[in-house]
Amino acid sequence: MSEKRKMTAEDLYLIESLTDPRWSPDGKEVLYVKTHIDQGEHTYVSNLFHFDVESAESTQWTYGDKRVSSPRWSPDGKKIVFLSSRSGKNELYVLSKSGGEARKLTDTDHGVSNPVWAPCGTKIAFNVSVKPGESFKTDKKDEKEDKKLKPYVADTMKYKADGAGLLDEKERQIAILDLNTEETELLTEGENSYSLLDWSPDGEWLAYVTDADEENKDFSFNNELYLHSLKKGEKQKIKTAEGYTGFAKWSPDGLKLAYTASGRTYENATHSEIWVYDPSHETSQCLTEGIDAPVGDYAVADIHQGAGVPGLVWNDNNSFYFVLSDQGNVALYYGSLEGELYPALEGNHHVYGFDVHGQTQKIAAAISTHTNPGDLHIVHVPTGKNDKVTDVNEKLLREVEIVQPEDVQYDSADGLTVRGWMMKPAGFEEKTKYPFILEIHGGPHAMYANTFFHEMQLLAAQGYAVLYVNPRGSHGYGQTFVDAVRGDYGGGDYRDLMAAVDGALEQFDFIDQTRLGVTGGSYGGFMTNWIAGQTDRFKAAVTQRCISNWISFYGVSDIGYYFSEWQIQADLGDIDTLWKHSPLAYADNIKTPLLIMHSEKDYRCPIEQAEQLYIALKRKEKTTRLVRFPESDHNLSRTGKPHLRLDRLNHLTGWFSEYL
C-alpha cells in the first residue's frame, strides 16, 4: 500500500460539504445539499442530492454552477421547493419528484428565504426583503439613476452589518404564494422585520418573531414570538421571557408549539433552552432547564457550507429531538413533554444537520468527526444502529494522512479545568522535536469540537504540534464557565490558555519549547494580540480579524456599542476600563513577530483595528506585517472567496515557517 500524502492548503478545494438532510413524508427518501468549490471559477457550487433508503443509492437531482439551499418536501411528497441563486439572487423554485426542470416561482428585487409549505400543499410562505412603501417584485429601473453616487444617510445605530454592509432600510417581510393562481401577497409590511418560523397543521396560524421594541430598535436586543391567524387576520403575542427566540415548530397534532429561546441573564452568554407553549392554557414550560448546556450547535469549523441545525424536530405529539453543545460534542438528544431528556446517539462527533421521521423511527443526520468532514447517517432509533450511507470525501480521505487529535485537559486558575485537543504532526516520529502552535477560537461564546478542521490538519501536515482548547467563555462546559469571561477579557481566559500551554509542554516531550506559535481570529485575534503583549514566550504569532482597541471598537463595529457593554462591561464613559483591556495599550511590550491579517469589508471587527496595531508596532520598529484581503468580510476563513481563503492559509503557514 502506497504511503499517504500530507494535507495541503489546496485541498480546501477538494473538500465537499453535505448539509440539510430532509426526510420525504413517507420516510423512504432523504434530500440533502452538497457543496463543492469550482476550482476554475473559484466559486462555491451546490446542488440537491437524493438518497433512496431501499436501494441505499444517492442521485444528483439538480445541476448547474450556482448555489441551492433549503430543500423542503411538499406535504404529499410529490414536489420539492428550494432556493437557488441561478438568477443572481436567491429565488424560489419548485421541482416535481417525477422529473423535469425546476420551475421558478418568484422574481423579486432582493431575493427570498426560508420557504414553509402550507399543510394543504397549495401555498408556500417565505421571507422577502422589502423597502417600506415599495413593491417586492422586480421592476425595471433607470440604470443611469441606479449607478449615480448618492450619500448614505443614517438615523439609527444599527445602520450596518457584517456581510451586508450599509443597510438600505429593507425589512424582512412574510409573503404567501398561491401555487394555483401564482399570485403572491404580503402578509406583513412596514418598518419592522418579521422572521417566519412555521405554519400550523390546521392551516390557520403562522408563527413568526419580530423586534420586541418597535419604537427604539437601537436598544432592542430582544424579539417576540407571535401567532398570526390567517382566518381572522389577527396576531397573538406569546408571552416569553425577555430575550431572543430563534425557532418554533408545531407538534404534528397542532396542540403544542415548541420554541427555543435564550434569556438576558448573562446577555449573549446565556444558554438557549427549549420551551413548549400550550395554546389551550396559554402557558409555556421550559423543558431543558435541568441541563447545564446550550441547545443548538456552537461548534467552530471551517468546511461546512450552509450548515444549520433546526432548534428541534418533533418525533410524535409527545417527543422530539434536538442537538446540545456539550463537552466538545454537538450531540443529538431525545426529549419528551414529560421531562425525559437523554442522549440519542452516542459518540464523539458534531451533528450539524438532522431530520426525524417518527413513523419509521429513523433519523437522518449530517455528522462530522475529527477525521471526516461530514456524511449522511441513517440512525434506527429502537436499535441504535447507525449507518453512514455516503462517502462524500472518500477520495481525499483515502489519499491524505488525517491526524486524529488526542483529548487533553489541564487544571487552570480558580479551580477550573480547560479541555481540548492536541494534534501530533503528520508523519510523527518518536524522539523528534516539533514546533508548536496554539489555536484560539472566536466568539468568545463558541467552542472547538469533535469536528473536522482543515486548518488544523494543514498545520499538522506542515510539521507542527497543534493545541486547541476551550478556555472560559467557551460554550459546552456550563453556564458559569461560559459567563466567566465577561468583564475579565485578558484575565482568567489568558491564564486558562497559558495553563493549557504549560500542561501540554509538560505532557508531550516531543514539543520544542523554543519554537512556540499562537494564532486566532476575532476574539481569538484579540487574545493573540493580548498574549503577545503579556509574554515573549511565543516566537511567532498570527492575529486574524482581530480587536486591538476597545475604545474605537465601541463606535466602528456593527455590534460595538452593546457588545462592549456586555463583554467588557464598560462604555465610552469608562475609557480607563476599555483601554485596560485593549491589546494596543501593551503594544510597546510586544517582541513576538506578529502577522496581522484582516478583511477590508469586515464590519464586525473593522480593519482599523488591524491598522492601529500595525502602525503602533511599525513605529516602534517591531517585526510585523499587514495583509489585507479585498472584497472579504468577517467570515473569510469559513465562507470567503475560495482563492482568498487559500491566500490566507498560505500567509498563515508562511509566517510560521519563517519564524518557527
N, C-alpha and C positions, 0 to 999 in steps of 0.2 A: 504494500500500500504506500503510495507516494506521500511525502510529508506535506502537511497543510501549509499554505502561505499565511502571512500575518495580515491583519486588518489594515486597510489604508483609508485615507481621507476620502478618496474617490469612491470607496464602497458605499458611501452615503447615497450615491446614485443608483445602487443596486438593491437597496433595502426597500421592500414593498410593505405597505401598511393595510391591514384588514380591519375594518371598523363597522359598527352599527348593524349587528345581526338582527333580523326581524322574522319571526315565525309567520307562516301563512295561517289563515284561520283554521284550516283542517289539521295543522301540525305535521304536514308531510313535506314541507319545503321551508327553506330559510333563504332570505335575501341578505346580501351584505355588500359593502362598498370596498373596492380595492384600489389603492392609490400607488402610483409609481412616479418616478421622475423621468421625463423625456430628456435624454442626455444631449440630443441635438439642439433642442429648443430651450433647454434649461428651465422647463416649466413642470408643474405638477399636473398629472393626468389621473382622473379617477373614473371608474365605471361600475355598473351594477353587475353583481355575480349572483348565481342561483345555485343552491345546494339541494339536491334531491335526497331525502333521508333514506328511501328504499334502495336506490341504486348506489348511494354514497358517492355521487359524482357532482362536481362543480362545473357550471357552464357560464360563460360570459354572456350577459344579456344586453348590454349597451356597448357601443364602440365610439371612438372619437378621441379628440385631443384636448378636451376641456375637463371641467370638474362636475361630478354629480354628487348629490348628498340627500339625506332624509328620505330614503325609500319607505313608503307606507302602503301596505296592502289595503284594498277596499274590503268592507265587511264581508262580502261574498267571496273574496279571494280571486275574483276574475280580472282585477285591474291593479296596477301599482301607480301611485302618484309619487313623483320625486322632483327634486330641484336640479336644474342644470344651468351652467354658465355659458352654454354654447352660443348664446346671442350677445355675450358681453357682460351680462349680469344675471344673477340667479332668477329664473322664472320657473313656473310650474309646468310640468309635463306629465302626461298620462300614457301608460303603456299597457296594452292588453296582454294578459298572460298567454293567450292563444297565438300571439306573434304579431308581426307587423312593426311599422315605425312608431316611435313615440310621438304623440301629438302635443303641441304647445298649447297651454291653456291660458296663460297670462302674458300681457305685454305692457309693462309698467315703466315709469321713469327711473325708478331707483331700485327695482328688484323686490323680491318677496322672500319669505322664510317661514319655517315652522308649519307645514301643512297638517291639518287634522281632518279626518273623514267624519262626516255625519253618519250616525248609525244606520240611516236608510240607504246610504251609498250613493245618493244623487247630488250631494253637496260637499264642498270642501271649504273649510275655514282656514285662513292663513294670515300672517302678518305682512303688512306692506308699509313702506316708508312714504310719508306724505307731508308736504308743507301745509300748514293751516291755510284753509281757503282755496287750495289748489286741487285739481284732479290728480288721481294717482296713475291714470292711463297715459301712455306715451302720446305726445303730440309734437308736431314739427315746430322747431324753434328757429328763430333768426340766428344763424350761425355766427354772423358778424357781431351781433349783440352779445352772444354767449361767450365769445372769445375776448371781449373787451375787458380790460383790467378794471376791477371795482374795489373800493375799500371794504374791509370787513368790519362790521360794527358789532360789538359785544355788549350786552346788557346784563349778562349773567356770569357767575363764577365758573360754572360748568359749560364753558364755551368751546372746549376742545377735548379730544380723546385720542389716546394712543391707537394707532391702526386706522383711525378715521380722519385725523387732522382737525381742522377748524370745522365746527359743526354749523350746518346751514339751516337750522330751525326745523329740520324734518323731524317728525314724530312717528313712532311706530303705532299703526292703527290695525284694527282687525277687519278683514273683509271676508265675505262669503260668496263663493262661486257656485252657481246652479249649473250642473253639467247638462241638464236637459235643454235649458234656454241659452246657456253660455253667457248669461248675464252675471255681472259681479256688482255687489253693493257693499258700501262701507257700513260697518256696524257701529264703529266709534269714530270720533273726529275731534278736532280742537287742538289745544296746546299741551296735551298730556300724552304720554306714551302708554300703550297697553300691550302686554305680553300674553299671547294666547297660550293656554295650558291644556285644556281638554274639553270634550263635548260629552254631555251626559248620555247614558244608554237609552233614555226615553226620548232623546232628541230635543228636549226643551231648553236645557241650560248650557251655556258656555262658561267655563271657568277662566279667569284671567287675573293678572296683577297689574297695578298701576301705582304711580307715586303716591305716597301717603300724604305729603304736604304739597298740595297743588298750588298753593299761593307762594311758597318760598322754597323753590326747588334747590337753591344753592345750599341749603342746610337740611335737605330731605335725604336722609340716608336709609330710609325705611320704604317698604312698599306695602300695599294692602291687597288682600285676596277678595275677589268679587265673583258672584254668580250672576249671569245676565240671562233673564228669561226671554227667549225668542218669541214666546206666545204673547206675553204682556208688554214686552219692550221695557221692562223694569230691571234694575240691578239691585242686588242684595249683598251687603258687605258682610264678610265672615270675620268674626272677632278673633283676632290672633294676637299673640304677644308682640310688642313693639320690636321690629327688626325686619328681616329680609326673608320673603317666601320665594322659593325658586322653582317649585314643581308642584303639580297637583294632578291626581288621577282618580276617577271614579271606580268604585268596585263594580264588578260585572252586573250586579243587580241594581246598581244606582242608588243604593241605600246609604252608602258611606263615601266620603271624599277624603282620600289620604293626601297629605301635602308635606313637603319638607320646609323647615324654617330654622333660622338662627336668630337668636335674640341680640340684645345690645349690651349684655352684662360685661363682656370683655371686648366690646366693639368688634372689629373684624377678626379677632382671635376666637370668637365664640363658636362652640361646636354647633353644627347643623343637626337637627333631630327630625324624627318622623312624628307627625301628628295625624289624627283621624277625626274628621268632622262628621257629626251625626245631624243631618238636616231636620230630622223629626223632633229632636230635642234642642237643636241649635247650640250644641256643646262640642268642644274639642278636647281630645285627650292625647297627651304625649306618650308614645309607646316605647321610646328608646332612652328615656331619662336614666335608666339603670345601667347604661353602657357609657363608660368614660372614654369615648372615641367619636369622631365626627362621621356622620352619614355622608357618603359621597367619595369621590376619587380626588385625592390631593397629592398624588404621586407626580414627581418630576421625571419627564422623559423627553427624548429628542427625535423620535421617529414615528409617532402615532399621528397621522394626518387626519384631522376632522373627527377625532375620537370624542365621545361623550357618553356618560352612563345616565340612564334615567334615574330619577330620585327613588323610584320603586316600581315594581311590576306586580300587579295582583296575580296570585295563583288561582284563587277562587274567591268567593264572597267573604271569606273569613281569614285568609292568609296571603302573604306577599313575600317578595324577595327584594333585597337591596344590597348595596355594597357599603363597606365600612373601611375607613383608612385606619389600620391598627397595627402597631409594632412592625412597620415596614412592609406590610401586606395591604393590598386592596382586595378584601375578601368578600365573598358572596355570603350573605346571611339570610336566614329564614325568620319571619316574624308572623305573629297572629294577633287578632283582636283581643285574645285572652291574655296577651302579655308574654307569650313564648318568644324567645329570641335565642338563636344559636347558629353557629357556622353551618353553611350548607355544602361547602366544598373545601376540603382540607388541602393544604399545600402552600408553599412559598411562591406566591405569584401576584400578578397585577391583573385583575379583571377590569378592563377598560371599556366594556360594552356587553350587554346581555339582554335576553328576552326570555319569557317564560310561556310555555304552552301547558296550561293547567290540566286539560283533559287527558293528554298523553303523558303528563308528569315529566316533561323534558325541559331542559334549559339549554338555550343556545348562547354561548359566551365567547367573547373575544378575549383571549388570555395571553399575556406576555410573561416571560421569566427572564432571569439574568442572561440566559443563553439562547433565547428565542424571541425575536421581535414581536411575534404575535400570530396566532392561528385561531381558527374556528373550532370550538369544542362543543360536543353534544353530551350533556350530562343527564343520565337517567336517575331521577331523584330517589325512587324507592330502593334501588340497589347501590347508588353512589357511583355507578360505572361512568367513567369519564373518557370519552373517545375524542382524540384530536383528529379531525376529519379533513384538514387541509395541511399543505406543506408549502406555504406561500414563499418562504425564503430558503427552500430546500437546497438549491444550487449553491447559494452563497455559504450556507452553514456547512455544506459538505466540503467546500474549498478552503474555508478560512478557519484558523485556530481561534476559538472563542474561549476566553478566560472565565472560569467560574469563580466569582468572588467568595470570600470567606467571611462569615458573620463575626463581628467583633463587638466588644463592649468595654467601656472604661469608666472608672469612677472619676467624678468631677467634683467641683465645689458644691457646697450646700447639700451634700448627700445625694446629688443627682447622678444618674447613670446615663452615659452617652452611648448610643448604639449605632452601628453602621456596618460597613463592609470594607475589606481590604482585598485588592486585586494584585496578585503576583504578576510580574512581567510575562508576556507571552514567551514561550521557549525558556522558561525559568530553569536555571542551573544552580545546584547547590554550591555553596562556598564562593558564590559570585556576589559582589556588592552592586546594588542598583540605586539609581537616583529615585526620588520620592516626590509625589505631587499630592497635595491636599486639595480636594474639590469641595466648594461650598455652594449650597443651593440658594435660590432666591426665595422671595415670599415676604417676610421670613416664614409665613404660615403655610408651608408646603412640606413635603418630605421626600427624601430619597427612599426608594422602594425596591422590592424584588422584581425588577423590570429590566428590560434591555436598554442599554445606553451606549449608543455608537461612540460618543466622545470618550467615554471611559475605556471602551475596548480599543480605541485608536491609541490612547496614551499607553495602555498596557502593551500593545503591539510594538510601540516605539521604544520599549525597554524600561518603562517606569513602573514602580510600585505605586498604586493609586489607592488612596484612602478617602472614602466619602462617608460622612456621618450625619446624624440628625441632632444638632445642638438644641438647647432650649429655644422655644419659639417654633419648633417644628411640630406639625400635626402627627398624631398617631400614638402619643405616649401620655395622654390625659390632658384635661382642661388646665390644670395647674401648670403643667410643663409648657404648653403652647402659649400661655399667657405670660410666662416668666420673663420674656424678653422685653415686653413693653415697658418703656421708661428706663431701660437698662442696656440700650444698644452699646456694644463695646465693653460690657461688664461681664456678667455671667456667661453670655454666649461666647465671648472671647476665651474665657477660662475653660469652657467646655471643649472648644476646638484645640486649645493647647494641651489639655489633658489627654485628648484623643491622640494627638501627635506624639506626646511623651509616652503614652501607653503602647502605641504602635512601634516606636523605636525600641522600647524595652522588649516587646513580644517577638518582633521579627528581626533576626540578626542579619538578614540579607540587605537591609536598608543602609545606604551610605549616608551617615548622619551629616556629612559635609556638603551634601547635594540635595537640599530640600526646596521644593517649589510649592506655590499656592496659587489657586485661581478660583474665580466665582463670578456670577452675574447677578445684577440687580442688587438685592440685599447681599448676595454673595460677593458682588463687586464692592459694596460698602465695606464688607468685612475684610476683603483682600486689602483694600486701602488702609483700613484700621490696623490690621496685623503688621503691614509694612511700616506704619508709624509708631508701633509699640515695641517691635523686636527686629533685630537684624539676623535672626537665625535662618531665615529663608534666603536662598541665593538667587532666586528668580521669582517674579510674580506677574500674573496677567489679570488685570481688572477689566470686567466687561459690563457694559450698560450700567455704570456704577452711580453711586451717590457719594459726593465728596463734601458737600456744603449744605447742611440742613437749613441755613438761613435763606439762601436763594432758592433751594428746592421748594420751600413753602409757597412761593409765588409762581414758579415756572412749570412745575409738574401738573399734569391734568388731575392728579389726586392730592397735590402737595398740601393744601391748607388743612384738609381734615386728616390725612394720613399722618402728618407731622404731629398733630394734636393727639391722635390716638396712640401713635407708636413712641414718639419721643416725649410726649405729654408736655409740649411747650408750643407757644405760638410766637408771633413777632413781638409780643410784649415781654418775652423772656429770651432775649438774644443770647444771654450767657449760657443757658442750657442747650440751645440749639448749636452753639459754637463748640461747647464742651464735647458734644457727641459727633462733631464733624471731623472726618479724617484730614481735611485741609488744614485744620488747626495744628496738626502734627507733621506737616509736610517737611519741615526742616529736619525731622528725625529720620526720614526715610533714606536708607542706604541700599535697600534691595533694588536691583534693576527692575523697573516696572514698565510693562507694556500696557497701554491704555487703548482699549477697543470700544468703539461706540457707533451707534447708528444715527445718521443725520436726522431722521424723522422720528426719533424716539421722543414721544410726548410724555411717557411715564417717568423716565429719568432723562430729562433733556440733555443734549450734548454739551451744553455749557458746564455741566458737572464735570465732564471729562476735560474740557478746555481749561477750567480753573486749576485743576490739579496738574495738568501738563505744563502750563506756564509757570506755576509755582515751583515745580521741580526743575524745569529748564533754567529758571532764573538763578537757582542755586547750583546749577551745573551738575545736576544728578543724571544718572543713566536712565533714560526713559524714551519712549516713542509713542506717538499718537496715530492710530489707524481709524479712519472714518469710512463708514460704509454707506454709499449713496442709496437713496430710494428704499431705506430699510427702517423698521420700527423696533419696538422693544423686544419683539419675538423673533428676531433674526435667526437665532440659533435653532429654533424649532420649526418655523413656518416661513422663513425669509426666502428670497430668491436663491435657488439652489447653487448657482455659481458663486454667490457671495457667501453662502454658508461654507462652501468649500474653501474660499479665500480665508475666511475666519479661522477655520481649523488649521490651515497651513501657517497663518501668522502665529497662532497659539503654539503649535508644535515647534515652529521655527525659533521662537523666543526661548523656549525651554531647552531646545537643542543647543542654542548658542551659549546659554548661561548655566545650564546644569551639566 
